[in-house]
Amino acid sequence: MSELMNAGTPRHTTRWQLLATVSSLSLLTAIMAATEATARDDNDDRPTVWIELGGQFEHMNSPQDTWTAPFETASGPPVLGPYPYPQPGSPFVFGPPVAAPLDTPFDVSPAFNVQKLPPYSFGGEGKISFAPHGTDWTLSASVRIGRSNGHKQKVYATKRTPFLTNTKGGGMLTPYVARFYNARAQSSESHTVLDFQAGKDVGLGLFGKSSTSVVEVGVRYAQFAMKTSMTILAVPTILPYKHQYGYPSFYGVKYHYNTRFQSYSFEAHSTRSFHGIGPSLSWSGSTPVIGNAETAEFTVDWGINGALLFGRQRATTEHRTAADDRYLALYGNGAGYHNSRYHHGGTVHSRTHSVVVPNLGGFAGMSLQFPNAKVSLGYRADFFFGAMDAGIDTRHTDDMAFHGPFAKISIGLGG
């Protein structure tokens, strides 16, 4: 009996062990299935559409050569005519401060500083992305625009100091020293960059298992436009000549004094543009540093991009310089002018070239990411090599570059 009981005990124990094993396997299978279903449900709950809106403050270069004119130097253009009436007389003397200030060079070059383009531009950006369920692919379209407008004016004048005294009296007009320049410039710049891309999370996990690494290929379109206008008026030279003479009249002897004024004017206009399209490639990533994806987390973001743009480069420039030599003859209470004029320029230079423009850029930043929203801050740079014709009379290519901080907010929809 005891032997039969002892023999039956292992079979009873084995049966319970088998039942426990099967139950455990069933429970484990159920848990795994539930976990997979939950993961699938969570994956299906993620947004399928992301909408991004933001803005940027960008520093940009000045892709245009500097305008110059003959009178930018103190010496100015050559003398345009001979001195009139070189007959000596006696009724005028130079009063204080004599003629020393008239011989001091008058620097007109600061007037040309107004042509510098605004160094900064403001703009906005937008992007829409579509990520279908059950795939790691993402389709996106984005646009980035920027604008800048500038108006500068620079005015400078010397004090109006009398430099002649009429020793004979009689209501003679007294000339004054008042050399000056007045410079004005207006400029505008605009740029637009469009991207159409398809990307895939390649899962390289460079900075941990939870980081993302997305490679995107697509097409980039870029368009840049610039306009500049500038005018300068200046009277940098007032020369009193010690040549006077007297002649008899019904009321007595009349005296004549000659003064020479040089006045300069400069006018310039330019329009420049580029538009091109070509293939693009980008690589971006995101790595969580704190928090969790179910509630909120901070991430470090980075990206690099490149493109090869095929397009056209245009430039139209025009500038003209004029100088007036005016000899002011004083006759008691009257005055007369003798003018001589110098012209240069006025030819319109228009150029169009087909170009291939390499484009390189990148960004770095941080994001606060929620399940259905994200706020990002960062710094971005884009360089378009040889995009603009910066020349004046002849072609000279220069880069178009933008770099500066940006901020954007993203909203996830669907799921």
C-alpha positions as CSV (number, residue, x, y, z in Angstrom):
1,M,0.0,0.0,0.0
2,S,2.7,2.3,1.0
3,E,4.6,1.5,-2.1
4,L,1.6,2.2,-4.2
5,M,1.2,5.5,-2.4
6,N,4.8,6.3,-2.8
7,A,4.6,5.4,-6.5
8,G,1.6,7.7,-7.1
9,T,3.0,10.8,-5.5
10,P,5.4,11.6,-8.3
11,R,2.7,11.3,-10.9
12,H,0.4,13.7,-8.9
13,T,3.2,16.2,-8.4
14,T,4.2,16.0,-12.1
15,R,0.6,16.7,-13.1
16,W,0.5,19.8,-11.0
17,Q,3.9,20.9,-12.3
18,L,2.7,20.4,-15.9
19,L,-0.5,22.4,-15.2
20,A,1.5,25.1,-13.6
21,T,3.9,25.2,-16.5
22,V,1.1,25.4,-19.1
23,S,-0.7,28.1,-17.1
24,S,2.5,30.1,-16.8
25,L,3.2,29.8,-20.5
26,S,-0.4,30.8,-21.2
27,L,-0.2,33.8,-18.9
28,L,3.2,34.8,-20.3
29,T,1.8,34.6,-23.8
30,A,-1.2,36.6,-22.9
31,I,1.0,39.3,-21.2
32,M,3.3,39.4,-24.3
33,A,0.3,39.6,-26.6
34,A,-1.3,42.4,-24.5
35,T,2.1,44.2,-24.4
36,E,2.4,44.0,-28.2
37,A,-1.1,45.1,-28.7
38,T,-0.6,48.0,-26.3
39,A,2.6,48.9,-28.1
40,R,0.8,48.7,-31.5
41,D,-2.1,50.8,-30.1
42,D,0.4,53.3,-28.8
43,N,2.1,53.4,-32.1
44,D,-1.2,53.8,-33.9
45,D,-2.1,56.7,-31.5
46,R,0.9,58.8,-32.5
47,P,0.1,61.8,-34.7
48,T,0.2,61.2,-38.4
49,V,0.4,64.9,-39.4
50,W,2.7,67.5,-37.9
51,I,2.4,71.2,-38.5
52,E,5.3,73.5,-37.7
53,L,5.3,77.3,-37.5
54,G,8.2,79.5,-36.5
55,G,10.4,82.5,-37.1
56,Q,14.0,83.4,-37.4
57,F,16.3,86.4,-36.9
58,E,19.2,86.0,-39.4
59,H,22.4,87.8,-40.0
60,M,23.2,88.0,-43.7
61,N,26.2,89.1,-45.8
62,S,26.2,91.9,-48.4
63,P,26.7,90.3,-51.8
64,Q,27.3,93.5,-53.8
65,D,30.4,95.4,-54.6
66,T,30.9,99.0,-53.3
67,W,29.9,102.0,-55.4
68,T,32.7,104.6,-55.9
69,A,32.9,108.0,-57.6
70,P,35.8,110.3,-58.5
71,F,34.9,112.8,-55.8
72,E,35.1,110.2,-53.0
73,T,38.6,111.4,-52.5
74,A,39.5,114.9,-51.3
75,S,41.1,115.9,-54.5
76,G,38.0,115.3,-56.6
77,P,37.7,115.4,-60.4
78,P,40.0,117.6,-62.5
79,V,39.5,121.3,-62.9
80,L,36.8,121.9,-65.5
81,G,37.6,125.4,-66.8
82,P,39.9,128.4,-66.4
83,Y,39.5,131.1,-63.8
84,P,37.4,134.0,-65.1
85,Y,38.2,137.6,-64.9
86,P,41.9,137.4,-63.7
87,Q,42.2,141.2,-63.2
88,P,43.4,142.3,-59.8
89,G,41.6,144.9,-57.6
90,S,41.8,146.2,-54.1
91,P,38.5,146.5,-52.2
92,F,38.3,143.0,-50.6
93,V,40.4,141.5,-47.8
94,F,40.1,138.1,-46.2
95,G,38.5,138.4,-42.8
96,P,38.9,136.0,-39.8
97,P,39.5,133.1,-39.9
98,V,41.0,134.1,-43.2
99,A,41.0,131.3,-45.8
100,A,42.6,128.4,-43.8
101,P,39.3,126.4,-43.5
102,L,38.8,126.7,-47.2
103,D,42.1,124.9,-47.9
104,T,41.3,122.1,-45.5
105,P,40.3,118.9,-47.4
106,F,36.7,118.1,-47.1
107,D,36.2,114.3,-46.7
108,V,33.2,113.1,-48.7
109,S,33.9,109.4,-48.3
110,P,31.6,108.9,-45.2
111,A,28.7,109.6,-47.5
112,F,29.3,106.3,-49.3
113,N,28.7,104.3,-46.2
114,V,25.0,104.6,-46.7
115,Q,25.1,102.0,-49.4
116,K,25.7,99.1,-46.9
117,L,22.8,96.7,-46.9
118,P,21.0,96.0,-43.6
119,P,22.9,93.2,-41.8
120,Y,19.9,91.4,-40.5
121,S,16.6,90.1,-41.8
122,F,13.4,88.8,-40.1
123,G,11.4,85.9,-41.5
124,G,9.1,83.0,-40.9
125,E,8.9,79.3,-41.7
126,G,6.3,76.6,-42.0
127,K,6.4,72.9,-42.5
128,I,3.8,70.1,-42.8
129,S,4.8,66.4,-42.4
130,F,2.8,63.2,-42.9
131,A,3.9,60.0,-41.2
132,P,1.7,57.0,-42.2
133,H,1.0,54.3,-39.6
134,G,3.0,51.1,-39.9
135,T,6.0,52.7,-41.6
136,D,9.1,54.7,-40.7
137,W,8.8,57.0,-43.7
138,T,7.8,60.7,-43.5
139,L,6.8,63.0,-46.3
140,S,7.2,66.7,-45.8
141,A,7.0,70.1,-47.4
142,S,8.5,73.3,-45.9
143,V,9.0,76.9,-46.7
144,R,11.3,79.6,-45.2
145,I,11.1,83.3,-46.1
146,G,13.0,86.3,-45.0
147,R,12.8,90.1,-45.7
148,S,14.8,93.2,-44.9
149,N,14.4,96.8,-45.9
150,G,16.7,99.7,-45.2
151,H,16.7,103.4,-45.5
152,K,19.8,105.4,-44.6
153,Q,20.6,109.1,-44.8
154,K,23.8,110.9,-43.8
155,V,24.1,114.7,-43.8
156,Y,27.1,116.7,-42.8
157,A,27.8,120.5,-43.2
158,T,30.5,122.9,-42.1
159,K,29.7,126.1,-40.2
160,R,28.8,129.1,-42.3
161,T,31.7,131.3,-41.6
162,P,32.2,134.6,-43.6
163,F,35.6,134.7,-45.4
164,L,35.4,138.1,-47.1
165,T,35.2,141.6,-45.9
166,N,34.4,144.6,-48.1
167,T,36.6,147.5,-47.0
168,K,34.7,149.9,-49.1
169,G,31.2,149.0,-47.7
170,G,28.3,149.9,-50.0
171,G,26.1,146.9,-49.3
172,M,28.5,144.3,-50.9
173,L,27.3,140.7,-50.5
174,T,29.5,138.6,-48.2
175,P,30.1,135.0,-49.1
176,Y,30.0,132.2,-46.5
177,V,31.8,128.9,-46.2
178,A,29.2,126.1,-46.0
179,R,30.5,122.9,-47.5
180,F,28.3,119.8,-47.1
181,Y,27.1,116.4,-48.4
182,N,23.7,114.8,-48.3
183,A,23.6,111.0,-49.0
184,R,20.6,108.8,-49.1
185,A,20.2,105.0,-49.8
186,Q,17.3,102.6,-50.0
187,S,17.6,98.9,-50.2
188,S,15.5,95.8,-50.0
189,E,16.2,92.0,-49.8
190,S,14.0,88.9,-49.9
191,H,14.8,85.2,-49.9
192,T,12.6,82.1,-50.2
193,V,13.6,78.5,-49.7
194,L,11.2,75.6,-50.4
195,D,11.9,71.9,-49.6
196,F,10.0,68.8,-50.6
197,Q,11.4,65.7,-48.9
198,A,10.9,62.1,-48.1
199,G,12.6,60.7,-45.0
200,K,13.2,57.5,-43.1
201,D,14.3,56.9,-39.5
202,V,17.4,54.8,-40.2
203,G,17.7,53.9,-36.5
204,L,21.4,54.4,-36.2
205,G,21.2,55.2,-32.5
206,L,24.3,57.2,-32.4
207,F,23.5,58.7,-29.0
208,G,21.4,55.9,-27.4
209,K,18.7,53.5,-28.2
210,S,15.9,56.1,-27.8
211,S,17.5,58.7,-30.2
212,T,16.2,59.2,-33.7
213,S,18.3,59.5,-36.9
214,V,16.4,60.6,-40.0
215,V,17.8,60.7,-43.5
216,E,15.8,62.7,-46.1
217,V,16.1,63.1,-49.8
218,G,14.2,65.5,-52.0
219,V,14.2,68.8,-54.0
220,R,15.1,72.3,-52.9
221,Y,14.1,75.5,-54.6
222,A,15.8,78.9,-53.6
223,Q,15.1,82.4,-54.8
224,F,17.0,85.6,-53.8
225,A,16.2,89.2,-54.8
226,M,18.0,92.5,-53.9
227,K,17.5,96.2,-54.9
228,T,19.6,99.2,-54.0
229,S,19.3,102.9,-54.9
230,M,21.7,105.7,-53.8
231,T,22.0,109.4,-54.4
232,I,24.7,111.8,-53.1
233,L,24.8,115.6,-53.4
234,A,27.9,117.4,-52.2
235,V,29.6,120.8,-52.3
236,P,33.1,120.0,-51.0
237,T,34.9,123.0,-52.6
238,I,34.5,126.7,-52.2
239,L,37.5,128.7,-53.4
240,P,37.8,132.5,-53.1
241,Y,40.1,133.8,-55.8
242,K,42.0,137.0,-55.1
243,H,41.0,138.5,-58.5
244,Q,39.0,141.6,-58.3
245,Y,38.7,144.6,-60.5
246,G,36.7,147.9,-60.6
247,Y,34.9,149.6,-63.4
248,P,33.3,153.1,-63.5
249,S,29.6,153.6,-63.5
250,F,27.1,156.4,-63.1
251,Y,27.1,155.8,-59.3
252,G,30.8,155.4,-58.9
253,V,33.3,152.6,-59.1
254,K,31.8,149.0,-59.0
255,Y,33.9,146.1,-57.7
256,H,33.7,142.5,-58.9
257,Y,34.8,139.4,-56.8
258,N,34.9,135.9,-58.1
259,T,34.3,132.7,-56.1
260,R,34.4,129.2,-57.3
261,F,32.0,126.4,-56.1
262,Q,32.3,122.8,-57.0
263,S,29.2,120.7,-56.6
264,Y,29.1,116.9,-57.1
265,S,26.2,114.5,-57.6
266,F,26.1,110.7,-57.7
267,E,23.2,108.4,-58.5
268,A,23.2,104.6,-58.6
269,H,20.7,101.7,-59.0
270,S,21.0,98.0,-59.0
271,T,18.8,94.9,-59.0
272,R,20.2,91.4,-58.4
273,S,18.5,88.0,-58.3
274,F,19.0,84.2,-58.3
275,H,16.6,81.4,-58.6
276,G,17.5,77.7,-58.8
277,I,16.3,74.2,-58.1
278,G,18.0,70.9,-57.5
279,P,18.3,67.7,-55.5
280,S,18.8,67.9,-51.7
281,L,20.0,65.5,-49.0
282,S,19.7,66.0,-45.2
283,W,20.5,64.1,-42.0
284,S,18.9,65.1,-38.7
285,G,18.7,63.6,-35.3
286,S,17.2,64.0,-31.8
287,T,18.4,62.6,-28.5
288,P,16.3,62.7,-25.2
289,V,18.3,64.1,-22.2
290,I,15.6,64.2,-19.5
291,G,12.0,63.1,-19.1
292,N,10.0,60.4,-20.9
293,A,8.1,60.3,-24.2
294,E,4.7,59.5,-22.6
295,T,4.6,62.9,-20.8
296,A,7.3,65.4,-21.7
297,E,11.0,65.3,-22.4
298,F,13.9,67.6,-23.4
299,T,15.8,66.6,-26.5
300,V,19.0,67.8,-28.1
301,D,18.5,68.3,-31.9
302,W,20.9,68.6,-34.7
303,G,21.0,68.4,-38.5
304,I,23.1,69.0,-41.6
305,N,21.9,69.5,-45.2
306,G,23.2,69.9,-48.7
307,A,21.9,70.7,-52.1
308,L,23.0,71.4,-55.7
309,L,20.9,74.1,-57.3
310,F,20.7,74.7,-61.0
311,G,19.4,78.1,-62.0
312,R,20.0,81.6,-63.3
313,Q,21.8,84.6,-61.9
314,R,20.8,88.2,-63.0
315,A,22.2,91.6,-62.3
316,T,21.3,95.1,-63.7
317,T,23.3,98.1,-62.6
318,E,23.4,101.8,-63.6
319,H,25.3,104.7,-62.1
320,R,26.2,108.3,-63.2
321,T,28.4,111.0,-61.8
322,A,28.2,114.7,-62.4
323,A,30.3,117.7,-61.3
324,D,29.5,121.4,-61.6
325,D,32.1,124.1,-61.5
326,R,30.3,127.3,-60.8
327,Y,32.0,130.7,-60.8
328,L,30.0,133.1,-58.7
329,A,30.6,136.7,-59.7
330,L,29.4,139.3,-57.2
331,Y,28.3,142.7,-58.4
332,G,27.4,144.9,-55.5
333,N,24.0,143.6,-54.6
334,G,23.7,141.2,-57.5
335,A,25.4,138.0,-58.6
336,G,26.0,136.1,-61.8
337,Y,27.0,132.4,-62.5
338,H,29.4,130.9,-65.0
339,N,28.9,127.1,-65.2
340,S,31.0,124.2,-66.4
341,R,29.8,120.6,-66.2
342,Y,31.3,117.1,-66.1
343,H,29.4,113.8,-66.7
344,H,30.4,110.2,-66.4
345,G,28.5,107.0,-66.6
346,G,24.8,106.5,-67.3
347,T,25.3,103.2,-69.1
348,V,23.0,100.3,-68.0
349,H,24.8,97.0,-67.5
350,S,22.6,94.0,-67.6
351,R,23.8,90.4,-67.2
352,T,22.3,86.9,-67.1
353,H,24.2,83.7,-66.4
354,S,23.3,80.0,-65.9
355,V,25.0,78.8,-62.7
356,V,25.3,75.8,-60.5
357,V,25.2,76.7,-56.8
358,P,26.3,74.4,-54.1
359,N,24.4,74.8,-50.8
360,L,25.5,73.6,-47.4
361,G,23.9,74.2,-44.0
362,G,23.1,72.9,-40.6
363,F,21.4,73.5,-37.2
364,A,21.7,72.7,-33.6
365,G,19.1,73.2,-30.8
366,M,16.9,71.9,-28.1
367,S,13.2,70.9,-27.8
368,L,10.6,70.4,-25.2
369,Q,8.5,67.6,-26.7
370,F,5.1,66.4,-25.7
371,P,3.1,63.5,-27.2
372,N,1.3,65.9,-29.6
373,A,3.3,69.1,-29.5
374,K,6.9,70.4,-29.5
375,V,8.6,73.7,-28.8
376,S,12.1,74.2,-30.4
377,L,14.9,76.7,-30.1
378,G,18.2,76.7,-32.0
379,Y,20.7,78.3,-34.3
380,R,20.8,77.6,-38.0
381,A,23.1,78.5,-40.9
382,D,22.8,78.2,-44.7
383,F,25.4,79.0,-47.3
384,F,24.8,79.3,-51.1
385,F,28.2,79.5,-52.7
386,G,28.5,81.9,-55.7
387,A,24.8,82.5,-55.9
388,M,24.8,86.3,-56.6
389,D,26.4,88.5,-59.2
390,A,27.8,91.2,-57.0
391,G,29.6,93.2,-59.7
392,I,28.9,96.7,-60.9
393,D,30.2,97.2,-64.5
394,T,31.4,93.6,-64.8
395,R,30.4,90.3,-63.3
396,H,31.7,89.2,-59.9
397,T,30.1,86.4,-58.0
398,D,29.7,86.3,-54.3
399,D,28.1,84.0,-51.7
400,M,24.6,84.4,-50.2
401,A,24.7,83.4,-46.5
402,F,22.2,83.4,-43.6
403,H,22.8,82.4,-40.0
404,G,20.9,83.1,-36.8
405,P,18.6,81.9,-34.1
406,F,15.2,80.4,-34.7
407,A,12.2,79.4,-32.7
408,K,9.2,77.2,-33.7
409,I,6.3,75.3,-32.4
410,S,4.9,72.0,-33.7
411,I,1.4,70.5,-33.3
412,G,0.6,66.9,-34.0
413,L,-2.8,65.9,-35.5
414,G,-4.5,62.6,-36.2
415,G,-3.6,59.2,-34.8
